[in-house]
């Protein structure tokens, strides 16, 4: 089957114009999936261009996964590609809702417990250094009475990075820093209660970091599990308090 349309006049290089014409022919059904394109010599003669232009135009189609070259057989049209899957996302998350935070914490526990264990096994010296630095950054925020959400999230990202499996970091990045529990779960908490909470979070982080640094896989998992389940318990307590019956 010969290409029915000659090279169309217009802007662009000869290669661009030929590849565009071939695309239109493929999408228009002139060359259906599985069919063979005319030979390099035929395309060169039919379109009044050199074989170099033909080869470059075919290369552009191959890069777009429209055709494939089969050694000794020629160039064949491929089946249309399926649409790319939608990016992974988690919908309908409201950080202001305690129930949403509990749901996310349960999901994080399933993922981050394993991440901590893998980090203990796989971390490089440089990654271990970053984990320690982020741990101290969280501690500095807590000591200064500043919001530690960003530093806390950076610590968890550093642990995920140390798994050397990029999907763990991508998962946390997808959820975002809103997954970090609020330091003040109840507005009426006293300064003493807040100080106790800060000490608890720092101790939980220290257990995780020390286990990873020691290369203790099971201790790292258990420390992360204890940390995230502790956050779940604190949110569940708040949920119960918010849902007390009206008298």
PENORSUL-V325776 format. One record per residue. N is the residue number from 1. RES is the residue in one letter. OMEGA is omega in whole degrees, -180 to 180 (none if undefined). NEAR is the number of other ideal C-beta (glycine too) atoms within 12 Angstrom. Layout:
n=N res=RES omega=OMEGA near=NEAR
n=N res=RES omega=OMEGA near=NEAR
This chain:
n=1 res=X omega=-180 near=19
n=2 res=X omega=177 near=18
n=3 res=X omega=-171 near=30
n=4 res=X omega=-176 near=16
n=5 res=X omega=173 near=21
n=6 res=X omega=178 near=17
n=7 res=X omega=180 near=28
n=8 res=X omega=176 near=21
n=9 res=X omega=178 near=11
n=10 res=X omega=-178 near=12
n=11 res=X omega=179 near=9
n=12 res=X omega=-179 near=17
n=13 res=X omega=177 near=17
n=14 res=X omega=179 near=28
n=15 res=X omega=180 near=26
n=16 res=X omega=-177 near=21
n=17 res=X omega=178 near=27
n=18 res=X omega=180 near=40
n=19 res=X omega=178 near=34
n=20 res=X omega=179 near=26
n=21 res=X omega=179 near=37
n=22 res=X omega=177 near=40
n=23 res=X omega=-180 near=28
n=24 res=X omega=180 near=21
n=25 res=X omega=179 near=32
n=26 res=X omega=-178 near=32
n=27 res=X omega=180 near=18
n=28 res=X omega=177 near=15
n=29 res=X omega=179 near=14
n=30 res=X omega=175 near=20
n=31 res=X omega=-177 near=31
n=32 res=X omega=178 near=18
n=33 res=X omega=-180 near=18
n=34 res=X omega=-179 near=15
n=35 res=X omega=-178 near=20
n=36 res=X omega=175 near=22
n=37 res=X omega=173 near=39
n=38 res=X omega=-179 near=30
n=39 res=X omega=178 near=21
n=40 res=X omega=-179 near=25
n=41 res=X omega=180 near=17
n=42 res=X omega=179 near=19
n=43 res=X omega=179 near=40
n=44 res=X omega=-178 near=24
n=45 res=X omega=-176 near=18
n=46 res=X omega=-175 near=24
n=47 res=X omega=176 near=31
n=48 res=X omega=179 near=19
n=49 res=X omega=179 near=30
n=50 res=X omega=177 near=18
n=51 res=X omega=177 near=21
n=52 res=X omega=178 near=17
n=53 res=X omega=179 near=27
n=54 res=X omega=-179 near=34
n=55 res=X omega=-180 near=24
n=56 res=X omega=178 near=25
n=57 res=X omega=178 near=40
n=58 res=X omega=178 near=34
n=59 res=X omega=178 near=22
n=60 res=X omega=178 near=26
n=61 res=X omega=178 near=34
n=62 res=X omega=179 near=22
n=63 res=X omega=179 near=15
n=64 res=X omega=179 near=21
n=65 res=X omega=175 near=18
n=66 res=X omega=-179 near=31
n=67 res=X omega=172 near=33
n=68 res=X omega=178 near=23
n=69 res=X omega=177 near=22
n=70 res=X omega=-173 near=15
n=71 res=X omega=178 near=8
n=72 res=X omega=-177 near=6
n=73 res=X omega=-180 near=11
n=74 res=X omega=-178 near=22
n=75 res=X omega=-175 near=30
n=76 res=X omega=180 near=24
n=77 res=X omega=-179 near=33
n=78 res=X omega=172 near=24
n=79 res=X omega=178 near=15
n=80 res=X omega=178 near=16
n=81 res=X omega=174 near=11
n=82 res=X omega=178 near=8
n=83 res=X omega=179 near=6
n=84 res=X omega=179 near=7
n=85 res=X omega=179 near=8
n=86 res=X omega=178 near=7
n=87 res=X omega=179 near=10
n=88 res=X omega=179 near=12
n=89 res=X omega=176 near=14
n=90 res=X omega=-174 near=21
n=91 res=X omega=172 near=12
n=92 res=X omega=176 near=11
n=93 res=X omega=179 near=21
n=94 res=X omega=-178 near=15
n=95 res=X omega=-180 near=24
n=96 res=X omega=-180 near=11
n=97 res=X omega=-179 near=17
n=98 res=X omega=-179 near=27
n=99 res=X omega=177 near=22
n=100 res=X omega=180 near=23
n=101 res=X omega=178 near=30
n=102 res=X omega=179 near=29
n=103 res=X omega=180 near=25
n=104 res=X omega=179 near=34
n=105 res=X omega=177 near=36
n=106 res=X omega=178 near=23
n=107 res=X omega=178 near=22
n=108 res=X omega=-179 near=37
n=109 res=X omega=-180 near=28
n=110 res=X omega=-176 near=20
n=111 res=X omega=-170 near=32
n=112 res=X omega=174 near=42
n=113 res=X omega=178 near=35
n=114 res=X omega=179 near=28
n=115 res=X omega=180 near=42
n=116 res=X omega=178 near=46
n=117 res=X omega=178 near=31
n=118 res=X omega=178 near=29
n=119 res=X omega=178 near=43
n=120 res=X omega=-179 near=34
n=121 res=X omega=-166 near=26
n=122 res=X omega=-171 near=25
n=123 res=X omega=173 near=34
n=124 res=X omega=176 near=18
n=125 res=X omega=-180 near=13
n=126 res=X omega=179 near=14
n=127 res=X omega=177 near=28
n=128 res=X omega=179 near=28
n=129 res=X omega=179 near=19
n=130 res=X omega=179 near=26
n=131 res=X omega=179 near=38
n=132 res=X omega=180 near=26
n=133 res=X omega=-180 near=19
n=134 res=X omega=176 near=32
n=135 res=X omega=179 near=34
n=136 res=X omega=177 near=23
n=137 res=X omega=176 near=28
n=138 res=X omega=-179 near=36
n=139 res=X omega=180 near=26
n=140 res=X omega=178 near=20
n=141 res=X omega=180 near=27
n=142 res=X omega=-180 near=31
n=143 res=X omega=-178 near=16
n=144 res=X omega=-179 near=13
n=145 res=X omega=-180 near=14
n=146 res=X omega=175 near=17
n=147 res=X omega=-179 near=19
n=148 res=X omega=-174 near=33
n=149 res=X omega=-177 near=25
n=150 res=X omega=180 near=19
n=151 res=X omega=178 near=30
n=152 res=X omega=179 near=37
n=153 res=X omega=179 near=29
n=154 res=X omega=177 near=28
n=155 res=X omega=180 near=44
n=156 res=X omega=175 near=48
n=157 res=X omega=180 near=34
n=158 res=X omega=177 near=38
n=159 res=X omega=178 near=48
n=160 res=X omega=179 near=39
n=161 res=X omega=-176 near=33
n=162 res=X omega=173 near=39
n=163 res=X omega=-174 near=36
n=164 res=X omega=169 near=20
n=165 res=X omega=-172 near=21
n=166 res=X omega=-177 near=15
n=167 res=X omega=179 near=18
n=168 res=X omega=180 near=32
n=169 res=X omega=180 near=27
n=170 res=X omega=179 near=20
n=171 res=X omega=-179 near=28
n=172 res=X omega=180 near=32
n=173 res=X omega=179 near=22
n=174 res=X omega=-179 near=24
n=175 res=X omega=178 near=31
n=176 res=X omega=-173 near=21
n=177 res=X omega=177 near=23
n=178 res=X omega=179 near=24
n=179 res=X omega=-179 near=34
n=180 res=X omega=-179 near=32
n=181 res=X omega=179 near=36
n=182 res=X omega=179 near=26
n=183 res=X omega=-179 near=30
n=184 res=X omega=-180 near=21
n=185 res=X omega=179 near=27
n=186 res=X omega=-175 near=20
n=187 res=X omega=-176 near=13
n=188 res=X omega=-180 near=11
n=189 res=X omega=179 near=20
n=190 res=X omega=177 near=12
n=191 res=X omega=180 near=12
n=192 res=X omega=178 near=10
n=193 res=X omega=179 near=18
n=194 res=X omega=179 near=21
n=195 res=X omega=178 near=18
n=196 res=X omega=179 near=17
n=197 res=X omega=-180 near=26
n=198 res=X omega=179 near=29
n=199 res=X omega=-180 near=18
n=200 res=X omega=-180 near=23
n=201 res=X omega=179 near=35
n=202 res=X omega=180 near=29
n=203 res=X omega=179 near=22
n=204 res=X omega=177 near=34
n=205 res=X omega=-179 near=41
n=206 res=X omega=179 near=25
n=207 res=X omega=180 near=27
n=208 res=X omega=-176 near=43
n=209 res=X omega=-179 near=40
n=210 res=X omega=179 near=22
n=211 res=X omega=178 near=33
n=212 res=X omega=-180 near=46
n=213 res=X omega=-180 near=27
n=214 res=X omega=-179 near=19
n=215 res=X omega=-178 near=22
n=216 res=X omega=-174 near=23
n=217 res=X omega=-176 near=24
n=218 res=X omega=178 near=19
n=219 res=X omega=179 near=25
n=220 res=X omega=178 near=37
n=221 res=X omega=-177 near=31
n=222 res=X omega=180 near=23
n=223 res=X omega=178 near=33
n=224 res=X omega=179 near=42
n=225 res=X omega=-180 near=30
n=226 res=X omega=-179 near=27
n=227 res=X omega=-175 near=37
n=228 res=X omega=176 near=38
n=229 res=X omega=174 near=25
n=230 res=X omega=177 near=26
n=231 res=X omega=176 near=36
n=232 res=X omega=-178 near=28
n=233 res=X omega=-180 near=21
n=234 res=X omega=178 near=31
n=235 res=X omega=178 near=30
n=236 res=X omega=176 near=23
n=237 res=X omega=179 near=19
n=238 res=X omega=179 near=26
n=239 res=X omega=179 near=22
n=240 res=X omega=-180 near=17
n=241 res=X omega=-179 near=17
n=242 res=X omega=-174 near=18
n=243 res=X omega=176 near=12
n=244 res=X omega=-177 near=10
n=245 res=X omega=176 near=7
n=246 res=X omega=-178 near=5
n=247 res=X omega=none near=3
